[in-house]
C-alpha cells in the first residue's frame, strides 16, 4: 500500500513538473515566433493592423483549427505530455515525430500511454528534433544546392512523394494485424467514406472523419468488451 502511494505521488509530481516546464517553454517559443514578424515590421517601419491581420487569417483558422484540435487529441495517447509539448514546439509531428515514437516504443517493447512509453516518446522526439535541425543546417548551407535537384528529379520525385504514406503504411499494418477485431469498424468506415467522397473530399474533411473514427473505435471497443469479445485484452 505504501509503495503504491509513493508511486502515485511520484507520478503526480512528474506530471506536474512536465506540464509546468511544457507551459513555460511553449510560451517562450510562441514569444520567439511572434518576435520575428513583429521585429521585422518594427525595423522596416511597417505599420500593423491587427484587425486586418485577423480577418486575413480567419479563413486559415477555420480550416486548420479543427485539424489542430483533433490531432492533439489523437496524438496525446502516443506521445504523452512531455513529448507532446516538445513536438508542438519543434513541429513536423505527423511526418516525423509520430512514426519515430511508434518505432521507438516498439523497439523498446513498451506500450504507448504508460510511464515507460512516455519516457521513450520524449527521448525519440528529442533526438529526432536534434537530427532534423542538423539536417536542415547541412541542407541550407552545405548540401542544399545539389540535393534539391536530385529530390525534384522527374524520375525520383514520385518515389519521394510516397515516403510519408509508406511510413504510415508500415506503422498501421502491424497495428491492424495485432488488433484485428478493434481495427475492423474504423477501417470499414474510413474506406467507405473515402469511396463516397473521393481523394479530394476525404482530404477536405479529414479532421471530422478522424473524430468520427475515434468515436467509432471507442464505441466499438466498449461494446465488444461488454459482450466479452475482447477476452485477449
RAUR-V692356 format. One record per backbone hydrogen bond with DSSP energy under -1.0 kcal/mol. CO is the residue of the C=O (numbers start at 1). NH is the residue of the N-H. If there is no record, write none. Layout:
co:CO nh:NH
co:CO nh:NH
This chain:
co:1 nh:5
co:2 nh:6
co:3 nh:7
co:4 nh:8
co:5 nh:9
co:6 nh:10
co:7 nh:11
co:8 nh:12
co:9 nh:13
co:10 nh:14
co:11 nh:15
co:12 nh:16
co:13 nh:17
co:14 nh:18
co:15 nh:19
co:16 nh:20
co:17 nh:21
co:18 nh:22
co:19 nh:23
co:20 nh:24
co:21 nh:25
co:22 nh:26
co:23 nh:27
co:24 nh:28
co:25 nh:29
co:26 nh:30
co:27 nh:31
co:28 nh:32
co:29 nh:33
co:30 nh:34
co:31 nh:35
co:34 nh:38
co:35 nh:39
co:36 nh:40
co:37 nh:41
co:38 nh:42
co:39 nh:43
co:40 nh:44
co:41 nh:46
co:49 nh:53
co:50 nh:54
co:51 nh:55
co:52 nh:56
co:53 nh:57
co:54 nh:58
co:57 nh:61
co:58 nh:62
co:59 nh:63
co:60 nh:64
co:61 nh:65
co:64 nh:68
co:65 nh:69
co:66 nh:70
co:67 nh:71
co:68 nh:72
co:69 nh:73
co:70 nh:74
co:71 nh:75
co:72 nh:76
co:75 nh:78
co:75 nh:79
co:76 nh:80
co:80 nh:84
co:81 nh:85
co:82 nh:86
co:83 nh:87
co:84 nh:88
co:85 nh:89
co:86 nh:90
co:87 nh:91
co:92 nh:96
co:92 nh:97
co:93 nh:98
co:96 nh:100
co:97 nh:101
co:98 nh:102
co:99 nh:103
co:100 nh:104
co:101 nh:105
co:102 nh:106
co:103 nh:107
co:104 nh:108
co:105 nh:110
co:111 nh:114
co:114 nh:118
co:115 nh:119
co:116 nh:120
co:117 nh:121
co:118 nh:122
co:119 nh:123
co:120 nh:124
co:121 nh:125
co:122 nh:126
co:123 nh:127
co:124 nh:128
co:125 nh:129
co:126 nh:130
co:127 nh:131
co:128 nh:132
co:129 nh:133
co:130 nh:134
co:131 nh:135
co:132 nh:136
co:133 nh:137
co:134 nh:138
co:135 nh:139
co:136 nh:140
co:137 nh:141
co:138 nh:142
co:138 nh:143
co:143 nh:147
co:144 nh:148
co:147 nh:151
co:148 nh:152
co:150 nh:153
co:153 nh:157
co:156 nh:160
co:157 nh:161
co:159 nh:162
co:160 nh:163
co:162 nh:166
co:163 nh:167
co:164 nh:168
co:165 nh:169
co:166 nh:170
co:167 nh:171
co:168 nh:172
co:169 nh:173
co:172 nh:176
co:173 nh:177
co:174 nh:178
co:175 nh:179
co:179 nh:183
co:180 nh:184
co:183 nh:187
co:184 nh:188
co:185 nh:189
co:186 nh:190
co:187 nh:191
co:188 nh:192
co:189 nh:193
co:190 nh:194
co:191 nh:195
co:192 nh:196
co:193 nh:197
co:194 nh:198
co:198 nh:202
co:199 nh:203
co:200 nh:204
co:201 nh:205
co:205 nh:209
co:206 nh:210
co:207 nh:211
co:208 nh:212
co:209 nh:213
co:210 nh:214
co:211 nh:215
co:212 nh:216
co:213 nh:217
co:214 nh:218
co:215 nh:219
co:216 nh:220
co:217 nh:221
co:218 nh:222
co:219 nh:223
co:220 nh:224
co:221 nh:225
co:222 nh:226
co:223 nh:227
co:224 nh:229
co:225 nh:228
co:230 nh:233
